[in-house]
Each structure stands twice: as C-alpha cells, then as structure tokens.
Amino acid sequence: MTLVRNITPEKRAQRELEESEQRSRHLAMKLQHTLDLSLDMIVTIGLDDRFVSISAACERILGYMPGELIGRSYLDFVHPDDHPKTRTERDDLNETGILTVFQNRYLHKQGQIVWLEWNVMLEPGDALLYGVARDVTQRRAAEEDQAFLAAIVQASHNAIVGVGLDDVIRSWNAGAGELYGYTAAQAIGQPMTLIIPSELHSETRLIFHQVSQGERVEAFETVRIARDGRRIPVMITVAAIRNPQGQVIGVAKMMRDITVLQLAQRNIRLLNQTLEQQVRYITGLREIDQAIASSGDLTTSLGLILGNIRQHLGADAATALTLNPHTLTLEYVATRGLHSTMLQGSAVMLTDVLAGRAVLNRQAVSVSDLKTVLLAPDWQQVLRREGVTSYYAAPLIAKGKVIGVIEVMHQRRFMPSEGWLEKLATLLGQASIAVENAQLLQELERSNLELRLAYDETIEGWARALDLRDHETEGHSRRVTEQTVALCQQLGMPPEELVHVRRGALLHDIGKMGIRDAVLLKPGALTDEEWVEMRKHPGYAVALLRPIKFLRPALDIPEYHHEKWDGSGYPLGLRGTDIPVAARAFALVDVYDALTSHRPYRRAWTKERALEHLQSGASTHFDPDLVQIFMQMIHAQAGPEAA
C-alpha cells in the first residue's frame, strides 16, 4: 500500500520562512550599519548585565572594538566609584521600566576617565535593555569651568556686566549690585546707558563698537552713575564674548571703583610735593651752610638765605640788615624780591623803621596790614611802591647780642603759622651764624693785618738799625727791597711769595749784627782773616732767623745772596739754578744799588755803567736770564726820555 502526501504547501512555507529570515538578517545588518554611523554609543544589554550588541562608536569613545565588549558585563568598564550609583539606576529601571537619563564614569582602554550620559529604556516583557550613551567629558569640563568662572564672577567685588550686541544688559553680578545699587533683576534687560552719564554716551558707543568688531581696547578710567545719582570714578576693562565659532556675541565689562585709589593718588601727590619741598628746603639749608663755611662774603650768604625765605616761606620780598652799634643804624646788606635797588647798601636809623623795633625790643615784629601802623614817610613810600601789605621782622641774635634783622614781606594779608615760624627760625639761626662769622672774620682779618704790620715794622726797624750802624749803606735796605720785589714780580712770583721776598730783602744783612765793628766798619781793605769772619754773616743770619717760624720762608736771600752763578760764591758755593731764584734776583739788585750809590771812597756810577758791569758778570756772577730781565725793568722805570 502506498501513501502519497502533497508537501507543496510545506515547501512553500519553508521557503518563505528562509526568505523572511534572510530579509531579517539583511535588515538587521543594515540597521547595525546605520547604528554604527551614530556618534553616540548604542547598546543592548541582557538581563545578566552583559552587552548583547554595541555600535562602532565604542571604539571612538572607550577605545574598545565591539567584539571586545559583547558578552562582558558593563560593570567591568564602569569606574569603581560609580558602581553603586549605576546598580541603583539599573534596579530602578527594572522596577519601573521608565525611561531614565543619568551620567556615570567609564574607564577608557588607555586608562583615562570618560563621562557618559545614558538614555535607557526597558520594554515590558522584553529580556533586553536598550541604551544610548553620549560622551559628555568635554561638556562636563566646560560646565565645571563655567561654574568656576560664575563663582569667581559672583564672588568678585568688582562690577562684572555682560552686554549683548544690542547694548542690553544680559548678566549682572553681585559686585555690580554693590557698586551701582541695582539688583540683577532691576538691571538685566535694561540698556547699558542705565549707568552711563549722558555726556559719555557717544564715547561709550565708540568703545562698544570697537570691541564688538574684535578690536582690543586698553583699560581706561571714566565715570559711571549709581542708582542714587552719585558719580563714581571707575577703571573699566572690556573684552569681547565669543561663541564656539569665534563670533562676537556680546561684550564683558569689568568695572572697578577707583574712588579710594584716586584719593590715595592725590594724597601721594600731595605727599610727594611736600617731600620735594622738604628736600628743596634741606638742600637750600645745606647750600647756605656751604656758603657760610666756604665764603667770607656776607652778601652772598645772606642772599642765599633770603632766596630760601622767598622760595620756602612764600614771601614776596625779604631783606637782611646788620646792626652798627656805634652809629645805632641798620645797614641793608642784601635784598631779594624788591624792584627798587636803592635799599642795597643804605643805612637807616633804628628809630625810623619797623626793623628798629625788633632790635630795641629783641623780639619779632609782625604786622598783617601796614595801613594800621604809622611809618616814616620815606619808608612808607618804598613799601607802597613795592605793594607790600604784610610785614614781619625778626632780630638776629648771637651770643646774647642783637647783630641784625631779617625782614619778610608779603603783598597780601598774611598771618604766620607755627610751621612757617619754625622754618623761619631755622633760617634766622643760619643768618645769625653768617653775620657772626663775617664779623669774626673781619675782626680776624683786622687782627692779622695789624699783626703783619707789627711784624713788618719790626723787620723794618731791624733794617734801619743796620743802616744806622753802617752810615755808608743808609737807605740801602729799603731800596734793594723795593727793587727786588719789583724784579720778582716781573718773574711772575705769586703775591704770597713776594711777602717772604720783601722780608728776606729787608733782613739780607741781618747776620752782620754778629760781625765786630772793627771788621764791619774798617775803612781799608780786609785781611784774609777778616774776610773769613765777614763771610760768616749768612750763617749768623740763619742762626738768628730760623727759630722765628714766620721768617723761615724768608731765609733764601739772607742765606744765599752771596752765592754766584759759576759756583765761586759763599757760604756753600752753589751754582746755577741750585741758587734760589729770590737770592739770584737780590744779588743783581744788591750790586746794582751799591754801584749806583755814593760812597766816601768813590762817586756813584751811572746806571748805564752799572748795567754794563752787570752784563759783564752774566754767567759768572749773575743769572744771565735775570740780567736781561733786570735791565729791561730798569729801562722801563727810567721812562722813554732816558731810553
């Protein structure tokens, strides 16, 4: 028996099933391909928490290929610290099946942390969990940076304001509220002109335009208006706000209240001005000290003091007067600031001027308005011509004695302050020192002059005594002294050395006081023994004069005037320029005067004959250069007719 069954429908059904599965696989492949194109990571997870499928984005996001993740638990890749949170989210999803969004940290294959934001759902009765993960690492970093920046902005005491390109306030921090008095709610949405003075609107628009065009604008100082109308000086820094594409979308302005800073700067400027004034004042005092110490010129020293009074005490004019106690007058030594020069060097009686009161009462005289006091007509005329309104005079006192007066004058009403008086007192002290020093110097110079006159008179007395002892040489010392000094002047010898030349010439034969009269006054020729004694007189001169300190520089002539150019002289036989120039000059003059003077045993030679004798002795007895200079001097003294 044969059974035959028609299986055509079954074959058809099987073929349709295979075609359907093939279409499904093809659709699944196309779907997976589509999913792999997504930048987000798309996953399916089984109930055992293992990856069932995962898109290609996992390689970009986590560094793993899909095959490395499929079949493994997602918890293997979650940061350990985020395991509890992740399990909680998974349990909640199992219970509610509600779509959830959360963030957790995954570990990249290279070890770095990747923040993922998940969108997950679970269909009821489905064994798979479907999820989409987006890499939000950079977004979270940007959000954190923004949070930091927002915290800094809000915490700043400076006003920080964000303004749109329409010039409308978009953000307003707490510092802006403190500075301007508007809350954020009151300021946001208002135009920026809310706090800008009307006169600065055009300037502000220009700056806003520059920044909005991307130009850099340096920080600048300006003024803004608070809610209560106060004008607040501020320092403003502006910067463009750009979107991720680099386009300017607004302007950020940071405004700092510089009221205290400006006040501090003003105080610093005032302090610097005060310090500069003090430095100039102290420098002026030092210049005065140096002038007093280095210069004996009282006019110069007092002029400096008066200049400092005008500069540092704000005086229009100042004068310095010294007191003559013998004539009871005050003499104007220096003036500053007066147009008239008639006062300089003039003297006034104590009773005729206000300065006299300062002397007589030994205290300052202060008059704020000269119209209220009676003045001598001449003095009143001077003050009126100079426009003086206020007057102050203070006595200069040294060692308990009034020695002068300083007058200080202003062309406006003036009342001296304590600080003004202190500075003036310092300058008055210096003026007193200057006047006292000048007077002491005058006394010293007078005493020195008197002492020098006494010295010279004594020396001249010795010289006259020698002339009286030897009547044949009477007047000789005076004549040779005058001629020797004149010759040394021709040689360019300085005045301080000429003093010693004069003294040496007067005392050239002082050593002869040690020679016996029998030898010194012998009418005939001297014997060899007598010449030995005569030639000792230079040594006697040295022995007599060297102990006298002020005469030591004058010893050249008494000691060496008998030396000769060729070395044949005495006492040491010096030759040429080894002989001091003063002694060489004197030797010429001495012989010339002896030859041109009358002696009992011969008549005086003529000048011409004497000069010929000197010329014949050049290079033997005399310095040849000095002979020529001396001859020119003698001819010049004789005048054109004699020549």
VOKE-359256 format. One record per residue (C-alpha): residue in one letter; x, y, z. Coordinates in steps of 0.2 Angstrom, whole numbers, plus 2048, in hexadecimal, padded with zeros to 3 digits. Layout:
<sites>
AXYZ;...
</sites>
This chain:
<sites>
M800800800;T8078117FB;L803821804;V8068317FB;R805842803;N8068537FB;I81485D803;T81486C7F8;P80C878805;E81A873811;K828876805;R820886801;A81F88B813;Q831886816;R83788F808;E82D89F80D;L83489D81F;E84689C818;E8438AB80D;S83C8B481C;E84B8B0827;Q8568B681A;R84D8C6818;S84E8C882B;R8608C582B;H8628D181D;L8588DE826;A8618DB837;M8728DD82D;K86C8ED826;L8658F3837;Q8768EF83F;H87F8F8831;T873907834;L876906847;D889906844;L88891683B;S88291E84B;L88E929855;D885922865;M88891186C;I878906869;V8778F6874;T86C8E8879;I86F8DF889;G8688CF88F;L8608CB8A0;D8718C58A6;D8788D68A3;R8838D1895;F8848DA884;V87A8D1877;S87E8DE869;I8888EE868;S88A8FB85A;A89B8FF852;A89C91085C;C8A390686B;E8B4906863;R8B4919861;I8AD91B873;L8B490D87D;G8C3907872;Y8BB8F5871;M8B58EC861;P8A38E6862;G8A98D4863;E8B48D8873;L8A48DE87C;I8968D2876;G8938C4883;R89B8CE891;S8938D68A0;Y8928E989E;L8978EB8B0;D8A88E48AB;F8AB8F58A2;V8A29018AF;H8AD90B8BA;P8AD9028CB;D8A79118D4;D8979128C9;H8928FF8CB;P8869038D9;K87D9118D0;T87D9078C0;R8758F78C9;T8689038D0;E86390A8C0;R8628F88B9;D8578F28C7;D84B9018C5;L84A8FE8B3;N8458EB8B6;E8388F18C2;T8308FF8B9;G8358FC8A7;I83590F8A5;L841917899;T84F91E8A3;V85E92A8A0;F86D92A8AA;Q88092C8AA;N88E9218B0;R8A191F8AD;Y8A89118A2;L8BA90D8A0;H8C290F88F;K8CD901889;Q8DC90D88B;G8D791089D;Q8D092189D;I8BE9258A3;V8B0927897;W8A092F89C;L890927894;E87F92E894;W87291F892;N86191F88B;V85A90D890;M84990488E;L8428F3892;E8338ED888;P8268E3893;G8298D0891;D8398D3887;A8498CA88C;L8548D8885;L8588EA88C;Y85B8F787E;G867906881;V86F914878;A87F91B880;R88792C87B;D898932880;V89694288B;T8A8943891;Q8AC953889;R89B95A88D;R89C95689F;A8AE95E89F;A8A696E897;E89896E8A3;E8A496D8B2;D8AF97B8AA;Q89F9858A8;A89A9818BA;F8AB9878C0;L8AA9968B6;A89899A8BC;A89E9988CE;I8AD9A48CB;V8A19B08C2;Q8949B08D0;A8A29B08DE;S8AB9BF8D6;H8A99D08DE;N8AB9D88CD;A89C9DB8C3;I89C9CE8B4;V88E9D18A7;G88A9C8897;V8829D2889;G87B9CB879;L87E9D3868;D86E9DC86A;D8769E5879;V86A9DD885;I8709D6896;R8709C3896;S8799BF8A6;W87C9C98B6;N8879C38C4;A8869C78D7;G8959D38D5;A88B9DD8C9;G87C9DD8D5;E8879E48E3;L88F9F18D8;Y8809F88CF;G8729F48DB;Y8679EA8CE;T8639D88D1;A8659CB8C3;A8539CB8C0;Q8529DE8BF;A8619DF8B3;I8609D08A7;G8569D4898;Q85A9E789A;P8659F088D;M8779F4893;T873A06893;L86BA038A4;I87BA068AC;I884A1189F;P884A258A1;S87BA2C892;E88BA3688D;L894A2688B;H888A1C880;S891A2086F;E8A2A1B877;T89AA0B87E;R892A0686D;L8A3A08864;I8AC9FD871;F89D9F0870;H89E9F085D;Q8B19ED85D;V8B09DF869;S8A19D785F;Q8AC9D8850;G8B99CE859;E8C59DC85C;R8CF9DD86C;V8CC9EB877;E8D79F0886;A8D09F2897;F8CBA0489A;E8C4A0F8A8;T8B3A178A6;V8A4A1B8B1;R894A128B4;I884A168BD;A87CA0C8CB;R86AA0A8CF;D86AA188DC;G872A248CF;R884A248D5;R891A258C8;I89EA178CB;P8B0A178C3;V8B3A068BC;M8C19FD8B3;I8B99F28A5;T8C09E389C;V8B59DD88D;A8B79CD884;A8AD9C5876;I8A29B587A;R8A39A886C;N899999867;P8A1988863;Q8A398E851;G8AD99D857;Q89F9AA853;V89D9B885E;I88C9B7867;G88E9C4875;V89A9CE87F;A8A09CB891;K8A49DA89C;M8AD9D98AC;M8AC9EA8B6;R8B69EE8C5;D8B29FC8D1;I8C2A078D2;T8BBA148DE;V8C7A0E8EC;L8D5A0C8DF;Q8D3A1E8D8;L8D3A248EA;A8E2A1B8EE;Q8EBA218DE;R8E6A338E3;N8EDA308F4;I8FDA298ED;R8FFA388E1;L8FCA438F0;L909A398FA;N915A398EC;Q913A4C8EA;T916A4E8FC;L925A438FC;E92CA4C8ED;Q92AA5C8F6;Q933A55905;V941A4F8FA;R942A608F2;Y942A68903;I94FA5C90A;T95AA5E8FB;G958A718FC;L95EA7090E;R96DA66909;E971A728FC;I970A80908;D97BA76914;Q988A74906;A987A86902;I98AA8B914;A998A7F916;S9A1A82905;S99EA94902;G9A2AA490C;D996AAE902;L987AB290D;T97DAB98FF;T97EAA88F6;S979A9E905;L96BAAA90A;G965AAA8F8;L963A978F8;I959A98909;L94EAA5902;G94BA9B8F2;N946A8C8FD;I93AA97907;R931A9C8F7;Q931A8A8F0;H92CA808FF;L922A8D909;G919A948FB;A91FAA68FE;D91EAB38F0;A92EABC8F7;A93BABB904;T949AC590A;A958AC3916;L95FAD1921;T96EAD292C;L96FADC93C;N97DAE993F;P97CAEC951;H988AFB951;T97DB05945;L96CAFD94A;T968AF9938;L962AEA92E;E96BAE791D;Y962ADE90F;V96FAD090A;A964AC68FF;T952AC78F7;R948ABB8ED;G937ABE8E4;L937AD18E5;H937ADA8D4;S940AE98DC;T953AE88DE;M954AF78E8;L954AEE8F9;Q963AE38F5;G972AEA8FF;S967AF8907;A966AFB919;V957B01924;M956B07936;L94EAFA942;T940B06947;D93BB09934;V936AF792F;L92CAE8936;A93CADE936;G942AE9943;R934AE494F;A93AAD294D;V94CAD7952;L946AE2961;N93AAD5967;R944AC6963;Q934ABD95C;A92BABB94C;V920AC8944;S911AC293B;V904ACD931;S8F7AC5927;D8F1AD691F;L8FEAE491E;K8F0AF191C;T8ECAEF92F;V8FEAF5934;L906B06933;L916B05929;A924B12924;P91FB1A913;D92EB14909;W92CB0290F;Q919B0390D;Q91CB098FB;V928AFA8F7;L91BAED8FE;R90DAF58F4;R917AF58E4;E91BAE28E7;G909ADE8EB;V90DAD78FC;T8FEAD3907;S904AC8915;Y915ACA91E;Y91FABF92A;A930AC3932;A93AAB893D;P94BABC946;L95BAB3943;I962AAE954;A973AA7957;K97BAA4968;G96DAAE970;K970ABD965;V965AC4957;I970AC5947;G963AC8939;V951AC6933;I948ABB926;E939AC391E;V92CAB8915;M91EAC190B;H90EABB902;Q903AC48F5;R8F4ABD8FD;R8EDABC90F;F8F7AAE918;M8F7AA6929;P906A9B92C;S902A89931;E90CA7E93E;G914A74930;W919A84927;L921A8C937;E92AA7C93A;K932A7C928;L936A8F92A;A93EA8B93B;T94AA7F932;L94EA8B925;L950A99932;G95DA8E93B;Q967A8C92B;A966A9F928;S96DAA2939;I97BA96937;A97FA9E926;V97FAB092D;E989AAA93C;N995AA1932;A998AB0926;Q99BABB935;L9A7AAF93D;L9B0AAD92C;Q9B1AC092B;E9B8AC193C;L9C4AB3938;E9C9ABB928;R9CCACC931;S9D6AC393F;N9E0ABA932;L9E3ACA929;E9E9AD3938;L9F4AC493D;R9FCAC492C;L9FEAD792D;AA06AD493E;YA12AC7937;DA17AD1928;EA1AAE1932;TA25AD693D;IA2EAD092E;EA30AE1927;GA36AE7938;WA44ADA938;AA48ADF926;RA49AF292B;AA54AEC93A;LA60AE492E;DA60AF3923;LA64AFF932;RA72AF3937;DA7AAF5926;HA78B07920;EA7FB0390F;TA70AF890B;EA62B03912;GA52B00908;HA59AF18FF;SA4DAE4907;RA3EAEE902;RA44AF08F0;VA49ADF8ED;TA39AD88F5;EA2EAE28E9;QA39ADD8DA;TA3AACB8DE;VA27ACA8E1;AA24AD38D0;LA30AC78C7;CA28AB78CF;QA17ABE8C9;QA1EABF8B7;LA23AAC8B9;GA10AA88BD;MA13AA48D0;PA02AA38D9;P9FDAB08E6;E9FFAA48F5;EA11AA18F0;LA15AB38ED;VA11AB6900;HA20AAA904;VA2BAB38F7;RA27AC48FF;RA2CABE910;GA3BAB490A;AA41AC4901;LA3FACF910;LA49AC391B;HA56ABE90E;DA64AC4918;IA5DAC0929;GA6BAB492C;KA77AC392D;MA71AC693E;GA7DAB8943;IA8CAC093B;RA98ACB945;DA97ADE942;AAAAADD93F;VAA7AD2930;LA96AD992A;LA9BAEB92B;KAADAE9926;PAB1AF7919;GABFAEE910;AAC0ADD908;LABDACD913;TACAAC0917;DAC7AAE912;EAC2AAB924;EAB6AB9924;WAAEAB3914;VAACAA291C;EAA2AAA92A;MA98AB591E;RA93AA6914;KA8BA9F924;HA7DAAB924;PA71AA0919;GA73A93926;YA6FA9F934;AA60AA492B;VA59A9392A;AA5DA9093C;LA54AA0941;LA44A9E935;RA41A8B935;PA3AA8A946;IA2DA97941;KA20A8C938;FA18A9A92D;LA29A9F927;RA2FA8E921;PA28A90910;AA32AA090E;LA43A98911;DA47A968FF;IA4EAA78FC;PA57AAA90D;EA5FA9890B;YA64A988F8;HA65AA98F2;HA78AA88F1;EA78A988E6;KA7DA9A8D4;WA77A928C4;DA88A8A8C0;GA89A828D2;SA97A8E8D8;GA8CA968E5;YA89A938F8;PA84A8B904;LA80A7B8FB;GA87A7E8E9;LA77A7A8E1;RA76A7C8CE;GA69A808C1;TA56A7C8C5;DA5BA738D5;IA5CA858DC;PA4AA8A8E1;VA42A968D4;AA3FAA48E2;AA51AA38E6;RA57AA58D4;AA4BAB38D1;FA51ABC8E1;AA63ABA8DD;LA60AC48CD;VA57AD28D6;DA63AD28E4;VA72AD58D9;YA69AE18CE;DA64AEC8DD;AA75AEC8E4;LA7DAF18D4;TA70AFF8D1;SA71B068E3;HA7EB138E9;RA8CB0C8F5;PA99B168FE;YAA7B0E8F4;RA9EB108E3;RA90B198D9;AA81B108D4;WA81B078C3;TA75B0C8B5;KA67AFF8B2;EA6EAFB8A1;RA7FAF78A8;AA78AED8B6;LA6DAE38AA;EA7CAE089F;HA85AD98AE;LA76ACE8B1;QA76AC889F;SA89AC48A0;GA86AB98B0;AA78AAF8A7;SA7BA9C8A8;TA89A9F8B5;HA82AA98C3;FA70AAB8BD;DA62AA18B5;PA63AA68A3;DA50AA58A0;LA4DAB08B0;VA5AABD8AA;QA50AC089A;IA3FAC18A3;FA47ACD8B0;MA4EAD88A3;QA3DAD989A;MA35ADE8AA;IA41AEB8AE;HA3FAF389D;AA2CAF289F;QA2DAFB8B0;AA38B098A8;GA2BB0C89B;PA2BB11888;EA36B2088B;AA44B17893;AA43B09887;
</sites>
